[in-house]
Amino acid sequence: MKSIASAPAKIILFGEHFVVHGTKAILAAIDKRVTVTTIFTENKTIKINSELGTIEVPILSSHEDVKNEFKPFVYLANKIINSEPNVTGLEITIDSDIPIGVGLGSSSACCVAAAASISELFNKLSSEEILNLSIEAEKTIFPNTSGADCTVCTYGGMIEYDQSSGTRKIESTFQINLVIANSMIPHSTKSSVERVSKFKENDEERFSQLCDLENGLIDEVITAMKNNDSTTLGLKMSENQEYLEEIQISNDTLRNMINSLNQISLGSKITGAGDGGCIIALVQDDNMDKVPALLGKDKECFSAKIDTKGVVWGMIEE
């Protein structure tokens, strides 16, 4: 018997950085997925195979003793094995279509898919229980995670999030055609967050104004989605980018990519921490084939749509 689960990547459509300071944000699941397969073994170990390498550790060994990229999987395996004394070992294999380290929620999707896959060998869990397990697992590498990324990877679609009231699903049938373009520049979320905090310290009045503007913009975005209004959505993406430029998380490469795609898009912006990573652009189908030439051969890009399935899982008899 083997258990297979997959979960989607995510993007931040609106609200990055400002959400840390109390504003709303909109997150969306996209149709790039990670698949996790789990089987029983007789080896008295937890073995994990992924594109980042392979490790094998004794069952019930501490997840703290392994590299960050493997901690969530060892944590989940041990937590479940602890309640199942007859288990002799597990092998967990991770196959991902999600680029790593560029702000597309690779770690959250992996945690969600792993929670579903590993637990399915033992118990039938609800989506809510899988979500709670995945957040626990993600905290082994990101102790202060809000859980919003895991939430959208679990349920799919789009969610509105803020620190005070948590997550709320956005009910919309709006089909969004996005281009996601990778700047190929490594970035540090920590340094970006610190720079934004410095901006706030230096000009609290303006930062407060920007937070109010962001909240108002997100309200307009939700209305536009309900009205299937692509034009307004694109305009709001570009407006949001102006706020991100002002808080200094952009750079010349990202700016040039955005300006290039604005020739054919309804709007574009950074998604995630900035300083590198990815941008997103709202592009109509008949312009999709023009994107690679505008970005150049040194940039990776792909089209994406909103994933509405969220995590899916099941058992296969071998």
C-alpha positions, -999 to 999 in steps of 0.1 A, spaced: 0 0 0 12 35 -7 -4 69 0 -2 97 -25 -11 134 -19 -5 166 -38 -9 202 -29 -7 234 -49 18 263 -48 7 298 -38 12 334 -46 5 366 -28 -17 386 -51 -19 417 -28 -7 428 6 29 415 9 49 433 36 19 455 46 1 424 61 29 421 87 19 455 99 -18 447 102 -33 452 67 -52 426 47 -37 404 21 -50 381 -7 -33 348 -14 -41 324 -42 -33 287 -49 -19 282 -84 -17 251 -106 19 241 -99 19 212 -75 40 190 -52 33 153 -48 43 133 -18 42 95 -17 46 74 15 51 37 19 58 14 49 92 -2 51 109 -28 74 140 -7 79 132 10 113 140 43 96 124 73 81 138 78 46 131 109 26 138 113 -11 137 147 -28 154 168 -54 174 184 -25 188 150 -16 181 118 4 183 113 41 176 82 63 173 85 101 162 61 128 124 63 136 116 85 166 149 104 161 146 142 167 138 164 137 161 190 152 191 168 141 184 171 104 188 199 79 160 225 77 146 212 44 139 177 59 127 188 94 89 190 86 89 155 71 108 139 100 85 158 125 53 145 108 66 109 105 76 108 141 44 124 154 23 98 136 46 69 143 44 78 180 7 68 181 13 36 160 37 13 179 38 -14 152 52 8 125 87 -4 114 96 24 90 85 49 64 98 60 30 86 94 19 93 107 -17 87 143 -27 83 152 -64 77 189 -70 69 212 -100 72 243 -77 104 263 -79 122 265 -46 131 297 -27 113 322 -50 82 329 -29 58 304 -44 51 285 -12 71 254 -19 77 246 18 40 251 27 28 229 -2 52 202 8 40 204 44 4 201 34 10 172 9 32 154 34 7 157 62 -20 143 40 2 115 25 17 103 58 -15 104 78 -35 86 51 -15 54 58 -29 54 93 -61 74 97 -86 92 75 -82 129 84 -103 159 74 -89 188 55 -89 208 87 -69 182 105 -44 180 76 -41 218 77 -34 218 115 -7 191 111 9 210 82 11 242 102 28 223 131 53 209 106 60 243 89 68 257 124 98 234 126 114 257 100 94 289 103 84 293 140 64 325 134 44 313 104 9 327 102 -6 295 87 -20 315 58 2 298 32 -7 263 44 -44 273 45 -45 283 8 -24 252 -2 -49 231 17 -82 245 4 -72 260 -29 -88 291 -45 -82 325 -30 -82 337 6 -82 370 24 -60 371 54 -52 395 82 -35 390 116 -65 399 137 -93 378 121 -72 351 103 -83 337 69 -115 339 49 -122 322 16 -130 345 -13 -160 332 -31 -153 339 -68 -155 321 -101 -132 347 -117 -106 330 -140 -73 348 -136 -46 342 -163 -12 350 -148 24 350 -159 48 342 -132 84 353 -140 114 345 -119 141 372 -117 167 345 -110 180 367 -82 183 351 -47 166 371 -21 165 373 17 130 377 32 146 387 65 165 416 49 134 428 30 113 428 62 140 447 80 141 473 53 103 478 54 105 481 92 132 508 88 110 527 63 82 526 89 105 539 116 117 568 95 83 579 83 55 564 104 29 588 90 35 579 54 37 542 62 3 544 80 -11 561 49 2 533 27 -14 507 50 -47 524 47 -43 526 9 -35 489 8 -66 480 27 -88 501 5 -71 487 -26 -78 451 -15 -115 460 -9 -116 472 -45 -99 441 -57 -124 418 -41 -153 438 -57 -135 436 -91 -132 398 -88 -168 394 -80 -176 415 -111 -152 395 -133 -135 429 -139 -100 421 -153 -92 457 -162 -96 470 -126 -78 440 -112 -48 448 -135 -48 485 -126 -48 476 -89 -18 453 -94 1 481 -109 -11 505 -81 0 480 -55 34 478 -72 38 516 -67 34 511 -29 60 483 -30 84 505 -49 79 532 -22 88 509 7 120 499 -12 117 462 -19 121 465 -57 153 468 -77 163 475 -113 159 439 -125 123 436 -111 114 470 -124 126 463 -159 107 430 -159 75 447 -148 80 475 -174 85 450 -201 54 429 -193 33 461 -189 36 464 -227 12 435 -230 -3 430 -195 -33 445 -177 -10 450 -147 20 435 -129 37 435 -96 62 418 -73 48 388 -54 64 379 -21 94 394 -3 109 413 -33 146 421 -38 145 391 -62 122 362 -65 92 365 -88 68 390 -103 33 383 -115 14 398 -145 -22 396 -156 -20 386 -192 -47 378 -217 -45 345 -235 -37 360 -269 -6 377 -255 9 348 -237 32 338 -265 48 373 -264 61 370 -229 94 351 -233 107 375 -259 99 405 -236 117 390 -206 147 376 -223 164 342 -223 179 346 -188 145 346 -170 122 317 -163 85 322 -167 53 302 -169 16 307 -171 -6 299 -141 -42 298 -133 -59 296 -99 -60 261 -85 -94 254 -69 -88 218 -58 -64 223 -29 -48 192 -14 -59 158 -28 -49 125 -14 -57 88 -15 -44 52 -12 -31 29 -40 -28 -8 -36 4 -22 -51 
